Amino acid sequence: MWFSPNDIKIHNPIKVSDLRGYVLPHAGTKYTGEIISHTLRFRPTKKIKRIFIIYYPATKEPDVEDMYHEYYVPLMSLRVIFGDKMQYIGINVQQDYRVPKVKGDDLVVVSADFSHFLPLKEAIHLENKAAHSLMFRNLSDTKYNAIIDDRRSFSLYQMISKKTYLQWIGRSRSSGNKGVGYLSFLIRDIPKPHLQKPNGMFVTVYDTDMNSRECLGEWFTKAMPWNKRKENLFVKEVLQKASQTSRLTGGMNLTIPVSNYTITYLYKAKTNVFIRGWHGIRDKAFYLSGVFLENTYEDGRWIKESDKSWVTRGQSFNLNETFQKLQNKSGSQKTISKHNRYHLYTERVIHKSVS
């Protein structure tokens, strides 16, 4: 069975005023229901009239009645959340099609799975790189991009404005030693920090092989707020360190040119309920939301080198191991408070090319 409405949970919605669409998996909801439910908790504030679903079929003929599962699974999942009052339009990239003009009351959805039948360690490594490559709108012919099923579904970039970006929001995987990877994203407008000044900012630099070379942050106060000049100087400093010392690779890969960087603006959240993929967490040390997507299971356990399979889905996130990691990262001898001292941050991101 490709779809069951019982697999889609309706969470309390989180309204996102600049939400333009999603990237959703298309495997059967027995495996993807949790990540689809998690992703669709983020809802646009605008009224939606049309939802475009871009997909690339793996088979020549429809495999769910008169539809392909790559279209059917996202379609039926979206209907649970949004209902049937708007128009759903499938775009089969395998066929000839015209790129539609996307309007303000439209959503664009890309149907895509990720790695298939690879060992866990290799799959995680390649998927992490593919996720960042997608966010930089890079679909070049690389080993990590090859695991996107299907790269051609991201003809998305012909449809949406260059003033939008992908925000990685979810990760899961089917069970077994060689499962299938599922990643999800929000499509959002590029942030304008001068309109809403951030509480903090991190700059992360990548090379042409999507290795993270440096990641440094600054925090702002009312007395010393964010401004564009501070940002430009800080970006220059981080880019220089990424090229010359490459702290995150232990000084390796210095011959590989740095190519892209992200500026992540941080806004203190008015909640202490942590959502993996949505929140960064700070207590003496800090983790961006992407750290949890790259390194943790859905239940809060951190992925270990010895792990062979993805075994948890849909459980609440336990922060105990994260607090220990934060304590180790900060070098503090005192136990970090699990109740009163940590703060959560939501993120807005700009993705840029170095050249």
DOTOR-111198 format. One record per residue: residue in three letters; x, y, z of N, C-alpha, C in turn. Coordinates in steps of 0.001 Angstrom, whole numbers, plus 524288, in hexadecimal, padded with zeros to 5 digits. Layout:
BEGIN
alaXYZXYZXYZ...
END
This chain:
BEGIN
met8034D7FB558000080000800008000080376804E580000trp8028C8084E7FC37805B580D027FBC88041B8113A7FFAFphe7FF128117F800E67FD3F815C3804307F8F8813FA807E1ser7F962815B980CCC7F5288151A8108D7F48B81A3E81378pro7EFCD81C5F813C57EF148214F816A37F08C820CD81C66asn7F07B81C0881E767F1E981B36823F17F7BB81C3F824F6asp7FAD881C40820BE8007281D3E82157801B382313821B7ile7FDF7826668205D7FED882C068206A7FC9B82E538256Blys7FFFB8305F828B67FE5C832C282D9E7FDCC838A482CE5ile7F9B983ACE82F167F8CF8406A82E9D7FADC8431783389his7FF7B8457283316801DA848438376F7FF7F84DBB837DBasn8003F8502683C607FEDE855A983CCB801FE858AF838C0pro7FF6385BC5835708023A85E5483129805E28629D83308ile80A388632C8304C80DD48678B8310180D5C86AEF82C28lys80B6C86FAA82CC380A75873128285480F8B8758B8266Fval810618754682152815138776981EDC8134587B2281A93ser8140D8802081B75811B28840A81800813F78840381280asp818DB88234811F181B5D8825880CC881C0287CE580A69leu818C98793A80C0C81936873DA80A198173B8737980483arg81A74871418010B81923870C67FB7B8186086B207F9BCgly819E2867697FD1281931861F87FB8A81C6C85E497FED8tyr81CDC859637FCED81F75855417FFDB8227D851AB7FC26val8263184EE47FE568285484A267FBF4826A8845AD7FF76leu823C7841DD7FD378219A83D8C8003C82341838547FDF1pro823ED83455801398251482F137FF358204382C9B7FCC9his82123828837F9A981CBA826047F6F281C5F820287F7E6ala81F8B81E117FB6E81EF2818827FCBE819E5817C37FFD7gly81847812E8800838137A811BF803508135A81441808ADthr80EBE8160E80A4680E5B8190580F2B80F5D815B48140Blys80F988108A8137B8115180D41817D5816BE80EF981992tyr819FE810B3815C781F5781256816DF81FEC8184381727thr81CAC81B1F8143E81D69820C1813BF8194C823F78169Egly8157282170818F0811348245481B71813108281581F9Bglu816F482680822B2818DD829D5826EB81B8A82EB9824D8ile81EF182E1B820F3821C1832A981EF781E1E8362C81BD2ile81A61833F4819028168783725816368133783A3481A1Aser811768379D81E4380E5283A438224A8116583EB0824C5his8164883DA482600819B08419D8285681A3D8464E824B3thr81B258454F81FBB81C1A8498E81C028173284CD081B12leu812BA84A3181ACF80DDA84CFD819A080B8084FAF81E6Barg80E2784F67822E780C728529A8275480D9E858628263Bphe811438595A822A28129085EB38212B80ED68605B81CCFarg80BB28644981DE280770865C081A54807ED86B75818A8pro8066E86C92813E28066C8720B8121C802168751E814C9thr802EC87A22815587FEE087D848177F7FB0787F3D81347lys7FCC087EFC80E617F95D8809D80A117F59187C458089Alys7F15687DB28060A7EDA2879E98040B7EFC3877987FEFFile7EFA2872777FE917F1EB86FCA7FA187EDB286E647F624lys7EECA86F727F11E7EB1F86E187ECEF7ED03869767E9ADarg7F2378691E7E8EA7F458864DA7E5B87F9298628F7E864ile7F9C685D687E7E27FE8585ACD7E9B4800C5857AB7E52Dphe8056F8591C7E36C8082C8563D7DF5480B78851FA7E1DAile80B2E84D427DFC580E5E848E87E1AE811DE847177DD35ile816F6847E27DDD081AC58467B7D9C881CFB8411C7DB12tyr81CF483D957D74D81EC8838467D86082122835DC7D37Ftyr82476831F97D44F826DF82F107D00A825EE829447D103pro82299826B27CDEE8213F8213C7CEED825D481D897CE02ala82619819847D14082A1C8157D7D097828568113B7CCD3thr82340811157CBA68211480D097C83D81EB780F8A7C357lys81E5080C6C7BF4E81C1880E6F7BA6D8163480F127BABCglu813BD80BB97BDD780E1280BD97BE3C80C7A80D2F7C3D6pro807DE80F9C7C48F805EF810B97C9D3805BF80BD57CD2Easp8070080C5E7D23A80731807CF7D5AD80358808297DA38val8002F80C617DA667FBF380CC97DE3F7F71480E6D7DB34glu7F42680A837D9627EFB080B867D5F37F19A80E937D131asp7EFAF813667D0787F159816647CBDB7F57A81A717CD36met7F7F0819F37D1B77FBE781DB27D36D8010681AEE7D4B0tyr8053481E047D4BA80A4781C267D68780AC281D417DC61his80D53819BD7DF3980DA281A7D7E4DE8109E81F777E650glu81427821297E2DC8171C825F17E3ED8138682ABD7E430tyr80F1182A677E1A480B1C82E8C7E1E3806F582D497E5FBtyr805768285D7E63080111826B17E96F802198278F7EF44val806B9826187F12B807D58267A7F6CC807CE82C2C7F8ACpro80AAF82FC57F61B80A478353F7F7D0804C3837767F730leu80220836167F2EB7FCD38380F7F1FA7F925836977F66Bmet7F900831A37F7BE7F55D82FD67FBBB7F6CF8320080121ser7FBDA8328E802257FD97834BE807257FC0883A7B80790leu7FCC183D6C8035C7FB55842F1803537F5748439E803FFarg7F27A84020801C77ECC68407A802497EAFB83FE0807F1val7EDC683CAC80AEF7EC6683C11810717ECDD841478134Cile7F0D884441811EF7F1FB84928814A77EEFC84DBE81249phe7EEE484E1C80D1C7ECC5852BE80A887E73C851F680865gly7E56F84D18808257E03984C228061F7E00284C4280032asp7DB5384CA57FE167DA7E84C437F86D7D86F8514C7F5FDlys7D8AB8558F7F8DA7D66785A637F6C67D9F785D137F2D0met7DF0E85BC77F2F27E29B85E127EF187E39A85A387EAA9gln7E63785BFA7E69E7E766858C27E20A7ECC4856437E2B9tyr7ED158512B7E1EE7F20584E607E2027F3AB84D487DC67ile7F87884EC87DB0E7FA5984E477D5B07FF6A84B2E7D5B5gly7FF5E846967D3508040F843697D2F08074F844ED7CE3Aile80C728452C7CEE88100A846527CA9D813D3841C17CA29asn8131583E967C6398164E839FC7C53F81B1083BA97C216val81F9B83BC57C49E8245183DB77C2128262A83A0E7BDC4gln82448835387BDDD825C3831737B9D482333832C37B496gln81F09835A57B4C881C2E837217B01681D5983CCD7AEB0asp81BD183E437A9F681C4E843BA7A86E81875846F87AB97tyr81A2D84B537AD74816BB84EA07B090818788544C7B015arg814D5857B37B0FE8161285D3F7B130816C985EE87B6D6val81AAA862267B7BB81B92864097BD0681754868037BE59pro813FB866CE7C22280FBC86A717C368811B786F3D7C64Dlys80ED0873647C5EC8100A8781B7C8DE80DC58778E7CE52val8112B8779D7D23980F81876EF7D79B80DD187C367D9D2lys8093387C5A7DC17807128812A7DE4F80781881217E441gly8060D8856C7E69D8069F886037EC3A8033D8826E7EF6Easp7FEEC8808D7ED317FB7987D047F00F7FC2B877597EE63asp800BD876177EC378021D870BF7EABC8062086E847EE80leu806368695D7EEE680A788668E7F17680D04862F87ED73val8121F862407EDD6814FF85EAE7EA758173085A4B7EDD1val816198557C7EC51817E8850E97EF4581B4484D8B7EBB1val81FD584C127ED96823398487D7EABA822FB8432F7ED4Fser8221583F277EA38821E5839C57EC17827468374D7EB53ala829DD835E47EF9C82F2D833C87EF24830A08307E7F3D7asp832C182BE17F2DD83563828C97F6DF83B43829927F63Ephe83E44827027F9A0843EE827BC7F94E846A1822687F8D0ser84AAF821517FBBB84DED81CB97FAA984ACF817AE7FAF8his84C38813F77F793849A880EDE7F76784DA380A8A7F867phe84CB7807817FC8E84F65802887FD7C85549803187FE33leu856C480749800E585C43808058025085CFA806FE80823pro861A680572809CC862B48050A80F6C861B980A4A8120Bleu8601280A38816F785E6B80EEB819B6862948133381993lys86767811F281AEA86B8A815E481B3286C568188C815EEglu86C7E8158B811C586D42817C380C8C8688A81B0880AEEala863DC8190A80C2185F1581BD580AB385ECE8212380D5Dile85FDD821438127D85FA78262C815688639282A0F81338his868478283F8122086C6C82B998100F86AC482E1280ADEleu868C982AEE8074B8675082CE7802218626F8305780262glu85EAD82ED48059B859E7831EC8061385AF48374B80871asn85E788378C80C3B85FD183C9980E7F861F18404880A4Elys8655183E36807018678684169802D286358842E07FECFala8600C83F287FD7F85BEA8403F7F9AB8582F8446D7FBA8ala856F584441800B48536984825802F7855A284DA08025Bhis85AA384E478038785D048536F8030085D89855037FD4Cser85EC6851487F9F585F2B8526D7F46585A01854797F23Dleu855B4852007F3C385088853C47F21784F6F859497F3F8met850EF85A747F8CB84FD585F9E7FAED852E7863E07F825phe8574A8625E7F5AA85A34866117F2768588A865D67ECB6arg8543F863197EB9C85226862847E6458561D85FEA7E2A5asn8592B85C687E4D385D37859B97E1D485B898541F7E0D3leu85A79852D17DBF0858E084D8A7DA7D85CE284B007D6DFser861D084C7D7D781865F284A6E7D42E8667F844897D4D6asp8691E8421B7D127869A483C6E7D0FD86DEB83AAF7D4BFthr86C6B839E37D9AE870178383C7DDB586E05833447E042lys8716E830A57E32A86FD882BD07E5CD86B8082CDC7E9B3tyr86BBB8313F7EC78867B5832487F06086294834007EDE8asn862B9837097E9B985DD78387F7E71D85B43833D97E46Dala85E6A82FED7E31285C4782B587E05D85881828477E3C7ile858A5829057E8F285531826047EC6084FC98288A7ECECile84EFA82D287EA77849D982FA97EA9E8463E82CF47E6C3asp841A782B4B7E89583E0B828467E558838F982B697E47Basp8388A82EC67E09683C1882F0E7DC3F83DF5834AB7DBA9arg842F28354E7DA628451383A8C7D9B8841BE83DDE7D60Aarg83F9783B587D20F83CA383E397CE16837948408C7D041ser835CC83E937D4B883134840EC7D72C83244846817D8E6phe83737847C57D9978388984D097DB57838E6850E87D6D3ser8360484FD07D2A9834E5853D57CEC4831C8858267D16Fleu8307C8571D7D67182E5B85B0D7D9FC830DD860577D920tyr8360A860537D856838DB8653E7D8128376E868777D340gln834C8866077CF7A832D1869017CB0982DBE86BD27CC66met82B1F869F57D078825EF86BEC7D1C0825F38702E7D5E3ile8294986F907D9C782901873227DE3B82CF7877887DDB9ser82BF087BBE7E04C82F42880567E0258349A87F367E27Alys83898881D67E07C83DCF8816E7E2C483E0E884137E818lys839D1886A67E99383986889177EEB283748885597F2C5thr8375A880477F183835AF87C467F53C83A3D8789A7F663tyr839AD8757B7FA7383DC7871CD7FBDE83B5886CF37FE4Cleu83E5D868BA7FE7883CBD863F38011283EB7863FE806B0gln83B3B862E080A5583CB38624080FD283BFA85C8F8114Atrp8404C859E681270840178545B813E383D2C853E98190Dile83931850A38192F835C28508E81DBF8350484B228201Bgly835F9846E181D13834F3841AF81F2A8385983D7781CCFarg839348395A81FD783C20834D181DE883A2F82FE78208Dser8399582BC581D7583852826A281F8583A8D8229281BC1arg8394F81DAE81CD783B7C8197B819A7838538148E81A9Cser837F581145816AC8356D80C3A817728390C808B181A96ser836D7804AA81CEC839ED8012A8203C83D347FD7581CE7gly840B47FAA781F78843FE7F6E181CB78497E7F8EC81BFEasn84D1D7F55381AE9852977F6C581A4B8538B7FA2581582lys850347F99581187850AF7FCC780CD284B4C7FEE380B6Dgly849D78031F80E0B844AB8055A80D65844888099D8094Aval8405480CA38097083F8A8110F805DE83F368160280928gly841E781A218076C8420981F0080A5383DB9822B6808BCtyr83B8F8257580C96837648294380BA3838EC82E7280E23leu839658327380AEC83A84837B980CB98361D83B4D80AFFser834F083F4280E1F830D8842F280CA2832C28488780D6Fphe8306B84C1A80A7D832008519280A9182D318551080A4Bleu82DC5859D280C4A82A1085E0080B4982C508617A80703ile828EB863B2803D082A7C867A880003828A386CE480224arg82C4D870768032182B0287570805A482D7B87A05802BDasp82B8F87EAB803D182DEB8836B801BE833118848480483ile836C5886C0801A383BBB8884A803F883AC288C6F8082Apro83D2C88BE980CB883C1A88F8A8110583E328950581006lys83BEB898BE812CA83D9489E318129483ECB89FF281829pro843A089F1D819E8844EA8A01581F68844568A5C68210Fhis844898A96881D5C843E98AEE481ECE83E4C8B00F82087leu83A978ACA981EFB8352D8AD6382097834078AACE825D8gln836D68A691826F58365D8A3EB82C0283BDF8A27982DC2lys83E258A5B583106843A08A50083277844568A010835C4pro8482C89CDA8345B848E8897DA8371084B8A8987483C5Aasn84AC18947583F9E84D6D89424844B0852ED891E78441Fgly853D888F3683FD4858F088CEB83EE18598F88B9F83920met85E4C88A1F837B085F70888F883235863F288516831F9phe8636B8811C82EB3867A787D6882DBC868E687D58827E7val86DE387CE0826B186FA887C598214A8724E8770F820C1thr87076873EF81CEA872AD86EBF81BEA874B686E9F8165Aval8798D86CE4815A987C1E86CF38109187CF28675B80EAAtyr87BF88668C8099F87C878616A807258804F861DB8028Basp882E285D688015F8862685D4C7FCAD8832685AC27F831thr885C685A237F3C58831D858297EF1A88156852867EFAAasp8836A84FBC7F396881BA84A607F4A387DBE84A287F915met87B8D84EAB7FA7F8779E84F317FE9F8799484D60803F3asn87EC384DE8804DD880DA84D3880A1E880078524380D2Cser87E4B851D68120E87DEE856698157788366857C88174Darg8852485C8C8161788A8585E118174B88AF38618081C30glu886FC864B481D1F8870786814821B488172869A8822F8cys8805786A558280487B3486C23829CB87C0786F4482EC9leu87B018745882E7E87BC4877C8832F28770187B4B8339Egly8761087CF383877871788801A8398D8729E884FA83CA6glu86EED8889E83C7B86EFD88D5083FAD8699188E12841F4trp8696F8904C846B88647A8916B8494A863E189748849EDphe85F0E8991A8498885DFE89EB8849A285A9B8A02284E55thr85AF98A4FD84FDD857E28A70B854328555A8AC2685276lys852008AE55855CE84FA88B369854A0853D58B7A285452ala857C68B7308579685C008BB078578985F9F8BA50852D9met8602C8B56C851078638F8B44184C8F860948B0D3848B4pro85CF18B33C845CA8598A8B03B8424485C3A8AEC183D2Ftrp859968AB4983A5485B5B8A9DE8350D85B368AE9C83181asn85F068AEE882DF585EA78B27B82986861B08B021824FClys860DB8B2268206C8631D8AFD781BB08690E8B03681BA6arg86B1E8B46181DC3870CB8B4EC81DE4873438B0AA8213Clys8710A8AFB7825E1873008AB8282941872B58A64682670glu86E538A56A823C286DB08A07A820F4871E089FCD81CCBasn872CA8A3D0819A8876A18A3658156F87C188A25381784leu87D8B8A4F581BC0882B68A41B81E0F8833A89E9282036phe87F0489CB08229B87F1F89771824E387F6689344820A4val87C66893F781C7A87C978903C8181A8821C88FFE815E5lys8848A8946B8152D889E2894968131C88DA38919A8169Dglu88D0F8925281BBE8906B88F9F81F8388FB2889AF81F3Dval88ADC887E581F04889D18824081EF688BA487FD0819D5leu88ACC882888157E88CA88808A810738929887FF681071gln89542883AE812B789AF58836E812F489CC387EC381635lys89A4987DE681AAA89BC48797A81DF789A928744781B4Cala8963B8741081871894E786F3E815A5898FF86DEC8118Fser89B0E871E380EEE89EF18710B80AD58A45586FD580D01gln8A5AD8723D811738AB0A871F08135B8ABF786DD681789thr8A7F986CB781AC48A8C9868FA81F088A5068645D81EE2ser8A03E8651E81CE589C5E860EA81C6989BDE85DD18217Earg89A3F860778259D899E585E1E82AD6896828593E82AEFleu892248594A8281F88E6E854F1828658906085004825A2thr894678507C8226A896B284BD181FFB89C0B84A9A8224Fgly89D5884D36826AA8A26B84C4C8291D8A6F584DF5825B3gly8A6158520B8228E8AA2F853FD81F218AAA285119819FFmet8A73E84D3E8191E8A75F84A53814368A42184D2281014asn8A4CC84B8580B3D8A1CA84D81806B58A312853298055Cleu8A79485521807198A8E685A93805E88A9A685B8380010thr8AAA28575E7FD208AB55858057F7788A61B8583B7F495ile8A1DE856DA7F74D89CB48571B7F4D889A8985C9C7F597pro8992585F527F1658975F864C07F1F7892458651E7F507val891D8869217F85F88CCF86A3B7FAD28893C86C697F68Eser8844686B127F6CC880C686C707F27F87BC886F277F43Casn879BB86DBC7F8D7874AE86FC37FA90874B5870B78006Etyr87108873E48021E87061874A3807BE86AB787603808F4thr8693D874F280DC4864108766C80F9D864A187A6A813F4ile860E087DF581423860468817B8189585B2F87FF081B33thr85B8B87E1A81FFE856F287C69822EF855A68807B8270Ftyr8511F882EF8267884F4E886C882A4784C0A883FE82E65leu84D04885388335284A9088273837A6846EB8861683AA6tyr842498840983BD283E52886FD83EA083C7C883CA84353lys83CEA88619847F583B868833D84CAF835C9881AB84C88ala834CE87CAB84D6982F7787A9C84D3982CC287B6A85278lys827B287C3C852468249787CF48571282251877B6858D1thr825A8873E1859478240286EA385ADA828B886BB285CE8asn827C28679985FF982BFC8640B8617D82AED85E8C85F6Dval8274085E2285BC382601859188594F829518588885468phe82D308552E8549E830F38548C8506182E968517484BE0ile82F4E853628470F82DAA850A48424F8327E84FCC83EF4arg833D284AE783E18838668498883AF8837C984BA483566gly83BE184E3E8338483BD48507882E4D839F78561482E21trp8373A857BE8323C8350585D0283267837F58608A83632his839F885E4A83A6783C818615F83E7B8425B8605083ED4gly845538648D83FB284A8F8641F841C884A2986498847AFile84E20862CD84A8484DE1862DB8503C852F38651585270arg8526B8688785664856EF86B36858AF856EC86AB485E9Basp85B628691B860B085C708695B8664B86259868F4866EFlys864D486D788675986A8886DF98674786CA186CB5861DAala86BA48680785FE486CD9866BA85A79867CD866DE8574Dphe868528665C8521F863C5866E384EB086410862E384A51tyr85F7B860C2848E485EED85D718444685ACE85FBE840AEleu85C288604B83BBB8584D861B2837C58549485D21836E8ser8501185E40834A484C3585A1E833B984E59855D08303Agly851AD8574282C76853D285361828DD8573684F5282B8Aval8597F850B582FF885CB384CEF832EB859638483983475phe854868493E8360185115844F7837AE84F53841AC83307leu84E6D8442182E8C84CDF84126829EF8515B83DC6827F6glu8561383FB28287685A9383CC48269C85C3D8387782A5Aasn85B168391A82F6E85D9E835C28335185A0D832E983719thr854E3833A9836C6851838312583AAD84D0C82E228382Ctyr84B2282A4C83B2384645827A9839CF841AB82AF383BB4glu83D078296383A2F8386182C6383BA38375382C6D84181asp8396C828A4844528386082869849F683C7B82B4284D2Dgly8405382DBA84AA084445830BE84D698497582E0284E1Aarg849B5828F584D1984EBC8263D84D6F852468281484900trp85750828AB84A4085B1282A458464985D048257884353ile85D7B825F983E3785F2D821A683ADE864DB8205283C25lys865EF81B4C83CDF86B338198383E2986DC4816FC83965glu872E5817188395A875E0814C2835078748D80F0183451ser8735080C588389B87255806BA8386686CBE8055B836CEasp8693D809358367A863C38082483525863548060082F9Elys85FF88022082EF785F4E7FF96829E785A16800D182750ser856238024182A73850F8803278282884E218076F82B20trp84A5D809BD8288E8471680DD182ACD8426E80B1B82D5Cval841FF80B948327883E328084D8353C839F480B5B83812thr83A1D81097837EF836278139383AC0833468173A83718arg82E34817B7837E182B0C81B6E834EB8269281D3A83863gly8257D822538384C820C68245983AAA820B8824E984087gln82523824258431E82541824C1848C6826C882A5184A33ser8251B82C2184EC282668831658507682C4A831DD85142phe82E548368485085833F68376F850A7835D08382485642asn8392A834A88580C83B67834EE85D4E84092837EE85CFDleu840F783C3885FEF8457C83FAB85F9484A0B83E198631Fasn8498E839EB8661C84D948389F869F5853008381186781glu8535D83522863448587083461860C985A6A8397885E6Fthr856DB83CB785C6F8585B841C885A4585A9C8455585E79phe85832845618632385A4C848948676585FD6846E3868C5gln860DD841DA868C38661F83FFA869E6869EE841B7865A5lys8683684178860BF86B818434185C6186CA68491485CD8leu868BB84C2685E4486979851CA85EE886D47852F486351gln86CE4850008678587080850B186BE58761084F8986A36asn876C384B468674D87BFE849D78657287E1A84DF6861B3lys87AB384FEF85E5A87C56853DB85A8487DFE858E985D24ser87B4285A6C8615A87C6D85F518640A8814285EF286784gly882C685A24868D0887288596486C5E885CC85A6387203ser880B885AC98732887EFB85BF08787B87F5A8571587BE6gln880C1857E6880E6880EA8539F884A787BA8852F688766lys8784F856ED886D987338856BF8896086F3885450885B9thr86B9D85171888018677084F1E884E8863D58535D882CFile862E88535487DCA85F838573287B6A859E08563187D1Aser8571F85A5887E7D851B6859D98803784E44857C887BDDlys84AD78543387D3F8473B8520687966841F2854C78799Fhis84187858C787CD683C6485B0887DAB83C2F860ED87CECasn83FF6863B687EFC83F4C8695D87F578431486C8D87C0Aarg8475986A4E87A5284B7A86D8A8782B84BDF86D578723Dtyr849F18695986FCB84AA98690A86A228467D86C3E86751his847E086DE78628F8444C870E685F4C8441386E70859E6leu83F7E86E958579083EB886C9C8524B83E6C8712D84E7Atyr8404E87031849BB840598743B845B683E258720A84099thr83ADA8751B83E0583950873D4838B383D2E8766D834FDglu83D32874AB83020841508764582C8983F12878418275Barg841BD87BFC8252B840DB87DCB81FCE8462A87DC181D28val8466C87BEF8185384B8287AE0815ED84C0687D7A81091ile850AC87F7B80F8A852288814080A518568087DB480860his8560D87BCA8038D85A0A878808012B85CC287BA67FCDElys861F587BC67FCFD864D787EFE7F93E8697287C0C7F6E7ser86B0E87DE47F25186FC387BF67EFC98744D87F747F137val878ED87D207F1C587D87880287F32187F2F883B27EEA7ser87EBA881D27E9DB8809D884D37E55A87CF2889517E40F
END
